[in-house]
Amino acid sequence: MTELNRNFIAALNRKTQKTPPIWIMRQAGRYLPEYRKVRSNFKNFLDMCKTPEICCELVLQPIERYDFDAAIIFSDILTIPDALGLGVSFLEGKGPIFSNPIKRPEDISNMANFNPDSLDYVYKTAELTRKELNPSIPLIGFAGSPWTLAAYSIEGSSSKNFDLTKSFIENHSDDAHKFLDILADACFEYLKRQIISGVDAIQIFDSWANLLSEEQYLEYSLKYIKKILKKLSEDPITSKTPTIVFARDPKCTLNEFKLDNLSCYGMFTSIDPRSAISVFEGTHALQGNLDPKILLEEDSVIKESVLKMLSEFKDFPGYIFNLGHGITPDINPDKVKVLVEAIREAGS
Ligand code: CP3
């Protein structure tokens, strides 16, 4: 087997490097014209996710354009709720809509058991992509955190405040925990199958971490992320695969993320690099966290911001360059080129 990317896996193993590896969250997506062209052939986004040949092509698009140091499976975090029978679809410009959301505690006990085979299309994407992708480039698999999956499943769609979800956990705390436990087990099985199918690292996205108070965060989210990490570390098939956790603006301290069985902490935009360095140096790698909005600025501003970031992490053992959240559809793809070149020029 060809040695995996010099940079990305080495960084996850906390090696200091002159040029940090770079990939960006949501690197395959609507900001790319070649993505929009493929996307126009599908009415429902999830139907596209269920077509492995197409997903493989979408994974490769940003790699071909920018020569990123890691690729990420093309899929979505909402495949698990869909497999649980909650009926997920994505309507034009509206985001996800659930036809059978979790409205009452009974909906949890009546839910279908999670059958990892029902997400075969994702493992096929992983297998096919691993075959097509340059063997030296690592492939990242992913899942949503149980809390983030529960929030969408209860709310039934995206929402500003997720009021239905907040009242569900207040009024039915035990049932919420039952649901989160089911989701954590499903995430473990799902990630394990992705690893068996060829992914080289995994990332857990806790995109709705920001909805919870510190105390609630530990109880409803972090507890279940820890459960997944523990199960991955105890299974001989998954124990060696590096792990990344990204949480959007969590209200707990950085110290709470110094988790056993975690390789790398993914910093949201608001995290101060110096604070993260002081907490994670020597125990975890760090990934992030350029504000995606910087990509709307002039090239000189992008270059300046990159240099500032690189100087913060210059001596940090295990730094991976990324944005502090996913890239948005309004970004001009040329700006990503400016970003990538600035990083590589600085290190050369
Ligand atoms: O390169 C990649 O990262 C592509 C793979 C990927 C997608 N979604 C494809 C996608 C990944 C890793 C995700 C994760 C995901 N999905 C998250 C976590 C990351 C984050 O940004 O916090 C979340 C919260 C979702 C749920 C989701 N999927 C929403 C809310 C939406 C609609 C609005 C939006 O943010 O785009 C999606 C749809 C989606 N998932 C698109 C893509 C490319 C756009 C769909 C389209 O083309 O119509």
Residues whose N, C-alpha, C, O or C-beta is under 5 A from the ligand:
A	BS01	CP3	M25 R26 Q27 A28 G29 R30 R39 F45 I72 I73 F74 S75 D76 I77 G95 P96 F205 S207 G326
